[in-house]
Amino acid sequence: MSDSSLDPIWVDLTVTNAPGVRDFYADMLGWKPMPVSMGEYEDFAMESEGQVVAGICHARGVNSGLPPVWLPYFKTESLEESLRICRQRGGCQLTAIRRMADTMRYAVIRDPAGAYAVVCEQF
């Protein structure tokens, strides 16, 4: 049984060649890229059938150092508690808690098997 508060809410990919990867998915899946200003550069929100479904991001700024893997974002009720359990159960918190605008706090984790994900708390 699914608890909607724990379902993935977003997925993005951080790469060194964001325009090339953007075009790859646009051509292969028919996704429409929409630029997202990051100040000095643009990342891309990818739209499918009128819905934004994913992000393609440059490996710069807050995304520097992330591996080129799809990162699912999982919503939690308590970010601090989820991060505590992550560490307690053999995972690793890879980033400090960060804010995305005024809508979300999040941190990147690596689970005990080595997979990366984002745990987030939405406002």
Secondary structure by P-SEA (a helix, b strand, c coil): cccccccccbbbbbcccaaaaaaaaaaacbbbbbbbbcccbbbbbbbccccccbbbbccccccccccccbbbbbbbccaaaaaaaaaaaccccccccccccccccbbbbbcccbbbbbbbccc
